[in-house]
Amino acid sequence: MAQRKIDVVLDSVKRLIRIGATSNLVNLLQKQHPADLAQVFTALPERDRATSFSVLVERNSRLAMEALSELGPEAGAALLGGRSAEDIAKLLHELPSDDAAAIIDYLPEDVSAAVLELVQKRPGDELGDLLEYPEQTAGRIMNPKVFALSEDMTVGEAISALQGSRDVEMVFYLYVVDARRHLVGVVSLRRLLLVPPSTPLKRIMTSDISSVRVDTDQEEVARIVASYNLLAIPVVDEENKLVGVITVDDVIDVIKDEATEDIYRLAGVSSDERVFTPATESLRKRFPWLVVNLATAFLAAGVVGLFQGAISRWVALAVYMPIVAGMGGNAATQTLTVIVRGLALGELTWENSRKALLKEVLVGVGNGIATGLIAAVVVWAFNGDWSLGALLFLAMIANLFVAGASGTLIPLGLRAMKVDPALASTVFITTFTDVCGFFSFLGLGTLFIRYFHKAV
C-alpha cells in the first residue's frame, strides 16, 4: 500500500476510535493487508494501538495475529502482554509455529512460562517442539510443516500427493526422504512437471543438497541461503532426518535482526532498544557502556597529563591535539565496520586475516599521508609554522596506522575469545586511537621542542 493510503487509513482509524464507531473500525481494519495493518499499528499511539488490535481480535483473530506477526516479535509480544496466558496460547495457534515461538521469547517471563506450560501440555504440539530448541538456532526458526516425498514414489504419485496436501507453506523444492525419513534428495517443482508421470523420483532427484542441522546458528543459516541463492533450506536432526524447512522470508527477518543487532552493538546500545523504549529503560541500558567510555576517557586524559610541560611551552599543541585523535577514531571506525561485516559474512577468517591486516594498515598509512599533508598545509597557512605542520603530519600517519591495525586485530581477537566483535570493539578501538593519537602527537611535540626550540 502506498504511504499516502496508509496515512488515510491511519487518520480514519484514529477518528473512528475517538467517536467509538467500533463496527466501522472493524470493517475498515478487515479490508487491509496484514503488512499494511502492521504499519498502521506502529504509527498509532499506544492506547489506540491496543484498542484497534483488541476489536480486530474479537472479529477476525487470524487477521489480527497475522498483522501482529508482521509487527515483529517484540512489538507483537507487547500487544499480547496484557492478556491471560490461556488467551495468548489460543491466539498464537493462529500463527505459523516459528512466528509464535519468536513472540513467546519476548513475553514477560511469568507470562512466557505460563504460555509455554499450556503449549507443552498438548501432545505433538509443533509450537512446543520448536521451543525446545535454543534461541537463534535453525530449529527455533524452522517451520516443521515440511512437504516430503518418499524416494520410492513415481512422479505421478508425487503430483497426486502434492495436490492432496493443503497445509504446505512452500513447494518450490520438494524434499525426498527414505523409509526412515532421512533426507536423501530434492526435486524442483519445475522438474517434476516436465518428466513423464511414470518416472521414479530417484532418477530425477538431486542428491547433492544443502541442509542445516537444528543446532546451526541462524546467522549461519542466513549466510548459506544468501550464498547459494536458495528459496528455502531443509533442516535435519543429528541423524539427518528431515524435521523442518526455513524459507527465504524467515531468512530476511534474520538478516534484518542480525544487522540491527550489530549496528546497535557497535554504538554500545542494547539490541532490544527501540525508538519509543521508555526513557528509564534506555537510561539503564546505555549507562554501563557510557561508564566504560568514561573510564577510557580518563585513560586518554592521563596520557595528556604526562605532557603538561610540553603543552605549557607550546600552547598550539593543545589546539591541534584533538584533530589527531579524532581522525584516528574515524579511520578506525571505517576499518572496524568493514572487518566486522567480513567476519559476519564469513569472508574473513584466520587464514586470510594477514592479508586483511596488511591492506588496512596500508590504507591507514595512505590516508594518514594524504590527510596529514592537507592538515600540515592548513596549519602552515594559518600559523606560519612549518614545524607544527610537520608534527601534525607525522602524528597523523602514526595514528592512522594504529587505527588500521587495531581496527583489524581487535575484532579478530574478540572473535577468537568467543566474544561478539560488534559488542566491545568500539570501546577498545576508541581507547587505542585516543591514547596513541595523544601520545604520538605530544611525544613528537616534546622532541620538536627539544630540537627545534628556536623555531617554536
Secondary structure, DSSP 8 states (H G I E B T S, - for coil): --HHHHHHHHHHHHHHHHHT-HHHHHHHHHTS-HHHHHHHHHHS-HHHHHHHHHHHHHH-HHHHHHHHHHH-HHHHHHHHTTS-HHHHHHHHTTS-HHHHHHHHHHS-HHHHHHHHHHHHTSTT-HHHHHTTS-TTBHHHH-BS---EEETT-BHHHHHHHHHH----S--SEEEEE-TT-BEEEEEEHHHHHSS-TTSBHHHH-BS----EETTSBHHHHHHHHHHTT-SEEEEE-TT-BEEEEEEHHHHHHHHHHHHHHHHHHHTT--TT--TTS-HHHHHHHHHHHHHHHHHHHHHHHHHHHTTHHHHHH-THHHHHHHHHHHHHHHHHHHHHHHHHHHHHHT---TTTHHHHHHHHHHHHHHHHHHHHHHHHHHHHHHH--HHHHHHHHHHHHHHHHHHHHHHHHHHHHHHHTT--HHHHHHHHHHHHHHHHHHHHHHHHHHHHHHHSTTT-
